[in-house]
Amino acid sequence: MPKHPTSPPYKSSLVVSKSKETEKHMTTIPKPIVWGILGWLVYLLTDFYIWYIVMGSRTYDGPINSTLFFLWFCLSPGFAQFSYVALMLEKENEGTSGCGLLCSMLDGHL
C-alpha cells in the first residue's frame, strides 16, 4: 500500500471514516492511543469491578461518587503504562530504542 504524502509518521491499527462519500479522506488513530484506552479498561475492570465491587477488598469514602473516582483513578496508570509500552515497541521497530526515547524525553528535566 503506497504511503500518502500527508500520512502521519506513526503506524495505526484503527481507521475511522469521516463519511462514506469521502472514503479517501481517512483519519487514523495511533496504536499507542488504542493501547492506552485498552489499558485503562483493563485497570478499570481489575480495580473497580473485581477488587471494589466483587471482592470488596478496596474501600473508598471520598466526597465524589465511587464510579467517577475509579474512572479517574484507573485512567492515569492504565493509559500511561500501556500506551508507553506500545510507543516503545513502535520506536524499537523503527530503530530507536524505547529507553533512548525515555532518556531523550527526560534529558531537559534532570
C-alpha positions as CSV (number, residue, x, y, z in Angstrom):
1,M,0.0,0.0,0.0
2,P,1.6,3.3,-1.0
3,K,2.1,5.9,1.6
4,H,0.1,9.1,1.3
5,P,2.3,12.2,1.3
6,T,0.4,13.7,4.2
7,S,0.1,10.5,6.3
8,P,1.3,10.7,9.9
9,P,4.8,9.1,10.7
10,Y,3.3,6.6,13.1
11,K,1.6,3.2,12.3
12,S,-2.1,2.8,13.1
13,S,-4.3,-0.1,13.9
14,L,-7.8,1.5,13.7
15,V,-9.2,3.6,10.8
16,V,-12.2,5.8,11.3
17,S,-14.0,7.2,8.2
18,K,-15.4,10.7,8.4
19,S,-18.2,10.0,5.9
20,K,-19.0,7.4,3.2
21,E,-18.7,9.9,0.4
22,T,-15.2,10.9,1.3
23,E,-13.6,7.5,1.8
24,K,-10.3,8.7,0.5
25,H,-10.0,11.1,3.5
26,M,-9.4,8.8,6.4
27,T,-8.3,9.6,9.9
28,T,-6.1,7.2,11.7
29,I,-5.9,6.6,15.5
30,P,-2.3,5.9,16.6
31,K,-1.6,2.5,18.2
32,P,-0.4,4.0,21.5
33,I,-3.8,5.7,21.9
34,V,-5.6,2.5,21.2
35,W,-3.5,0.5,23.6
36,G,-3.9,3.3,26.2
37,I,-7.7,3.0,26.1
38,L,-7.5,-0.8,26.3
39,G,-5.1,-0.5,29.3
40,W,-7.5,1.9,31.0
41,L,-10.3,-0.6,30.5
42,V,-8.1,-3.4,32.0
43,Y,-7.3,-1.3,35.0
44,L,-10.9,-0.3,35.4
45,L,-12.1,-4.0,35.2
46,T,-9.5,-5.1,37.7
47,D,-9.6,-2.2,40.3
48,F,-13.2,-1.2,40.1
49,Y,-15.1,-4.2,39.2
50,I,-13.2,-7.2,40.6
51,W,-11.5,-5.7,43.6
52,Y,-14.0,-3.0,44.6
53,I,-17.4,-4.4,43.6
54,V,-16.9,-8.2,43.6
55,M,-14.3,-8.9,46.3
56,G,-14.8,-5.7,48.4
57,S,-11.0,-5.6,49.0
58,R,-10.9,-1.9,48.1
59,T,-12.6,0.8,50.1
60,Y,-13.4,4.4,49.1
61,D,-15.0,7.0,51.3
62,G,-14.4,10.2,49.4
63,P,-16.5,13.2,48.5
64,I,-17.3,12.1,44.9
65,N,-19.1,9.2,43.5
66,S,-17.0,6.0,43.6
67,T,-17.7,5.2,40.0
68,L,-16.3,8.7,38.9
69,F,-13.4,8.3,41.3
70,F,-12.4,4.9,39.8
71,L,-12.8,6.2,36.2
72,W,-10.3,8.9,37.0
73,F,-8.1,6.7,39.3
74,C,-7.6,4.0,36.7
75,L,-7.0,6.4,33.8
76,S,-3.6,7.6,34.7
77,P,-1.7,4.3,35.2
78,G,-3.8,2.3,32.8
79,F,-3.4,4.7,29.9
80,A,0.2,5.8,30.6
81,Q,1.7,2.3,31.0
82,F,0.0,0.6,28.1
83,S,0.5,3.4,25.7
84,Y,4.1,4.0,26.6
85,V,4.9,0.3,26.1
86,A,3.2,0.4,22.6
87,L,5.2,3.6,21.8
88,M,8.5,1.9,22.9
89,L,7.8,-1.2,20.8
90,E,6.8,1.0,17.8
91,K,10.0,3.1,18.1
92,E,12.1,-0.1,18.6
93,N,10.8,-1.4,15.2
94,E,11.9,1.9,13.7
95,G,15.4,1.5,15.0
96,T,15.1,3.8,18.1
97,S,15.2,2.1,21.5
98,G,12.4,2.7,24.0
99,C,15.0,3.6,26.7
100,G,16.6,6.1,24.4
101,L,13.2,7.6,23.9
102,L,12.6,7.9,27.6
103,C,16.1,9.3,28.2
104,S,15.6,11.9,25.4
105,M,12.3,13.0,27.0
106,L,13.8,13.4,30.4
107,D,17.1,14.9,29.2
108,G,16.0,18.5,29.8
109,H,14.2,17.8,33.1
110,L,17.1,16.1,35.0
